[in-house]
Amino acid sequence: MDWFMSNGIRINFLDPSKPLPNDILIDSSVLLHLFFPAPKDSIENTLFRHSKDFLNRVKANKANCRAVIPIKVIDECFHKIMMSEVKTHTGLKENEDNFRELKRRPELLNQLNIPDTLHTFLKSIDTIGVEIIQPYDYVEREEYFEDQILANIKNSELLAGDAHILAAAQWFDIFDIASVDKDFKRILTTGVNIYTSSAIINSR
């Protein structure tokens, strides 16, 4: 299959009539539900439950479905977990304020046992049976990879992080991404299918 030959589609990732693909890339919006507690907001709670059920489905089907995570996704997860832990300690509402506080007081990382928390998160990912794509996996054509990120920003109007994730899928010829981030709807024009919650599919 060639990129841009046809539009991708959104697929309910819990629909038993829709088998998981041979290869799928998992976004941070799904993975973070391994760490954070169930939200009180009704829609967010639905995404939480659906994401956890999907990850259990991936775990149960790991013999037939290769799930991959770019290191960029791990980086995004680490950042959000760190900011959440600092926010709990400082009581500051805005992420920017907590980021500045952490820059001012880096000792908070160890005082709040954040490295141990991140390690626990990684172990929860390991139990699913996913493959983490490392930076050295891109070295053969690094210049192409950077150009592809720029193309994704321009053509799909993605932020840099999301453009990087799409480029990783393109690099490894993965045509299916699991995400509950509405922004990823814009990548359907690249031929990528989005495995997502029915709540996302049914929303406007």
N, C-alpha and C positions, 0 to 999 in steps of 0.2 A: 504494500500500500504506500502511496506517495502522499507527502504533505500537501495540503491545500486542494486535493482532488475533490473532496466533498466536505460538507459541514459535519461536525460531530453532533451527538445528541446527548441529552441528559437522561440518565438511567437511575431508577430507584435502587439504591445499593442494598436494600433489604428484600427486594422482589425475588422470591424463590424461583420464579419462572425465568429469571435473567441470570444465567451462570456468570460467575466472576471470570474476567479475562485471564489469559495466560500471564500477562504482566500488567501491573498497576502501580502507579506512583501515588503515595499518600501524602496529603498536604497537612500542614500544622494545624489547620482549623479542625481536623478530625483527631489528630494525635493528642492534642492538648486535653481532650476529654478523658484521657487516662489519668490526668493529674488533678484537675480542678473538680470540686464537688458539684453536685447537681444544682443548676441555677434555679432561682425562684420564678423568673420570668417564664411564662408558658411556652413561648416559641423557642427560647433558648434551652429550656428543659427538654423539649422534644428533640432538638438537634443533639443534645447531650445523650439522650437515651438511644437515638438512632445511630449515632457515631459509635457508641460502645458496642451496640449489637453488631454493627458492621465489622468492627475490629475483631470481635469474636468469630464472625463468619470467615474473615480472612485467616484467622488462626486455625479454624477447623478445616479450611481448604488449602493450606499452605503447600500440600503435595502437588496441587494442580494450578495454583495461582502464586506467581512470584511477586511479592510486594516489595517495592523499593522506596527508599527515603533519601533524597539528596541531603548532604551535610548542611546545606542552606536551611532546610526545614528544621533540622536539629538546632541550628543557631537561633532561629526564630522562636522555637519552643523554649530554649534556655533563657532567652531574653525576657519573654513574657512571664516565665516562672520566677525569675529573679526579681522582676519588678513587683510581682504579686507578693512575694515574701517580704520585700522591703516595705511595701505599702502597708502590710499587716502590722509591721513594727512601728513605722513612723506615723501612720494615720493620715498621711498626705494623700489627697484624692487623685491628683494628676500624675500621669506616668513621667512627665518631664520633670516634675518636682522630685519624684523619687529617684530618677536617674541622676539628677544633680546631687541629691543627698548621698547616693552611693559613690559618686565620684569624689565627694568631699570626705566621705568616711568609708573607705574601702574595707576597713576592718569588719564592717557589718557582714561581709560575705562569710567569714568564718564564725563570727558571733552568732549569726542566725543559722549556722549549719547548712548554708546554701549548697556547697559542693556535695554534701551527702544527699540533699534533696534531689539534686540533678542526677546523681548516680542512681537513686531509686527510680527516677523517671526512666532512665535508660534501661534499667533492668525490666521495667514493665513493657517497654518496646520489644526487648529481646524475647519475651515470652510469646509474642505474636509470631515471631519467626520471619522478621523482615530483614532486608539487606540495605545497609547504609552505604550510599554512593560517596566515595571519598574524593578529595580534590585531585589526587593523582590519576583518577580515572579519566580526567579530561585533558591530560597533558599532551596527547598526541596531536590534537588540533585546537590548542588553546585559543588561537586568534579567531578561529571560526566560532568558537563558543561565545566569546565576547561579542562578536558581530551579531550572533543570533539573539543575544539578550537585547541589544539595541534594536534589532528588527522587531522583536516582540513588544517592546515599549512603544514603538511607532505604530505597528500594524494592529495590535490588539489593545492599545491604550492601557497597558498594565504598569503598575508600580514596579520598581526595580526588582524587589524580592520575588514577586509573582512572575515577572519576566524570566528571572533566573530559573525558577522551578519549571516553567514551560520549556525553557531551553534544555534543561536536563532530560525531560521526557523526549524531546525531539532528538537529542544526542543519541539516546539509547533506543530510538524507534519504539517508544512506548506511547500508545494512542489512547490510554485510559488513565484519568486522574481522579482520585477520590478527594472530594472537598465539600465543605458546607459553607464556603465563602462565596457569596453571590457575585463577587467580582469575576470569578472564573467563568461565568457565563459568556464573557467576551471572547474566550479562547475557542469557542465552538467553531468559529469560522476557520480555524487552523486545521480542522479535521480531528481534533481531540474529543473524545467522549468524556463527560463528567458523571462519575458515579456519586450520587448525592442523596440527601434525605428527601422524602416525599413532600416534606414541609417546604423545602426550597423549590421543588418542581411546581408545586401548586400555588406558590406565592407570585405576586405580580412583580 
